[in-house]
Amino acid sequence: MSTLNEQKLTEYLDSLLEKGIPSVDCIVYKDHRQIYRHMNGTVDIDKKQKVREDQRYLMFSMTKVQTMTAFMQLVEQGKISLDDEVGKYLPAYKELMVKDEEGLRKLDEPMKMWHLVSMQSGLDYDLERPGIVRVLKEIGKSATTRQIVDSFVESPLEFVPGRHFHYSLSHDVVAAVIEVVSGMSFGEYLKKNIWEPLGMKDTFFAKPRNDGLLNLAQQYIVDETGIVPMEQTCNYQLSENYESGGAGLVSCTEDYAKLGDALSCGGELGDGRRILKPESIETIKKNLLCETSISDIATSMGRKGYGYGVGMQVLMHPEIIGSTSPAGVFGWDGAAGSCIQMDTVSKTSFVYTQHVRNCGMAYDTIHPTLRDIIFGE
């Protein structure tokens, strides 16, 4: 990348307010140095409170970036492998049913960890699946991550693992595996191995309802009338004790920017410590999708030109989409429109936060535009 065009980036971020986005915040790091930050807008229903540096957001699927970082730490330590069978850690996953042309049949080949991390497991994102409903009825708000994740198997898989890309609860299952392998709750593992080393002091798991949480930006949603306020809910946190590896975290732009910097610098922190080795980052960036799955992610999620590695999209063919960014840019986004993107060649990363659900513009326009201004100018 060439020198960052700060004026262009600032003008673009400010233009989003004119399009109705209540608040924006963007931090850019290059080789352990914050080279840019701009925030604008308001974070309350009355539109009087200006966005703060320590503003909190429901991060939703940006949680997945941390889950995959944690997973790869355990791979490095030899405690788990991408090719391991899921049933090795979660016995409930040893016997699975799968849909086929004739109805249902027993899965005759095991689900493996690489199927989960690459969203090719055959699971879906149905939060009302019978197993979840049953566990919450029987156990209630105290139901744990492991109890709920084990219940996913009560529904058949949509397809044989490895044959399609289908965005799903797969990374919640990975979180449960991390609990088994580490002997800690998922939150405890993240705190010890990611939050504390990086100095992420304002990152934690949300609750199903988050009313009154200090510094939490008002959440909005796009409906037929426009961008309107909504409840401060995180519907992916299925109980008070559930810790969703796919969508459960509350965090702030500053905290996520520290993670982005470390991953873009090959897993290294500014003081020379590491949360991952460079080869682990390269594994994350390696496309795991078959040709059918590449077509799936392009059509179902609009990610043409992208592959998908260990839980993150990877820009493989920028020329297909007319992008000026280099191949290899990787990262992910969240349901409220935030994103994290990184490039290991230039050691550059950015985190963008907003708090608007159902905002198609974020994925179709905002994130690609920010990507090309930051990595491709």
Steps between C-alpha positions, in 0.01 A plus 500: 500500500606859441470781754155507657277769355366625831287777351322259266441254783364768733272643233363155425436418866320833551290437189353192669324723753322671211378155394344445843768305687477650853868464590828380351846429639807377312854424619792410271819338626823446310779291654394559861435872454157659487517720192138612481180534700180682421162481667181696449129485581286425803428188704172567682135502394477879544809543278671731747787285635805505276677170437779444754844347468397225742159441342378142533325301229345158457760345271291205380693295241823696547517268802598229252841662444582446869361146500720408206804664660438290812453186292828553315684551829395149600601366158846652552526326835417166342186465710269485200518461124296630210457141390375373837150360518263725696371192682843456658421800720120511493365142509154621401645567153612142440161394362339754269209497260508678166236598247516350152275464195305217660455660843735431789787258544783438744815693413758242399805731504598702808468875544849641547632820655588650162136460399399712799754779462430536127119501532472177304361291786140463383365691801274803460426819699156400629485635856157338543620148418328233713808418706550861608133537586507178703813591700374850580165355610660232719795695644409862440727801514779308676557270198870484414688529173567126493141403582357715223765412241448128561130551423574614144532136394130441561440653156640339183783662307401685185767321294801270532784703660750644256267524202352849544557831678208590725534772765401340826547429870824317418721738698284459808590132480869596473461702823368190677795298368738767634337459842559125492859525379604784732304398809375859534179679415525666159499845658776405743712369214460820297580717801820315586631442148375796293351785704767525769804461270363765262381735773138469383339637815149560371407172334262249656197285423164665454178389665180420312383848606747782562278785619688753709848373410736796543627658176312256276404682181130500417429214261301573184343288229404562140131435435246613240491848656876556513760476777319477834601423862465143625540318830851449636478126446754241389277218380801273441567486875247224552510499882659695784787248515540436126816641341450513125819440304321631195339823616518564874744778581468860610810705419626837381688622195823550695505142628430343163763722337762342729398155381505609136850641540633180654351275231618725215852487647515122490364450850760725665430774751687828507718385792609184319265257676277283285145376502559294183788397275523638143432156355173485694390827343584356159286195584212733587539666158508173304174440315322186622201519267436262214386647167134446587549677831676793331189537288286473813676784684485719191128450451375469858714773655605714205869419552603462137876477460541367853593167652456407865770354721502438874191702584580807292449611142813536286516721191625264229414671173475880539498539124166321474328771703707795380668543839828686532581311822762224488412133512535362851303764692302306759251553783132493580204713604200508732122520486497865611720602207847513657805333343866415551737460204872426493795467262817320611715628212464868591437419870193718481156452655184695557194465719176678414206512739136600466192361677229436239346155447371383161715761322579348161687814397769421758605180324425593140647851503653631823746220577627462139542877472695522825710200393605664176563844650722348770671211320471590134560870444 
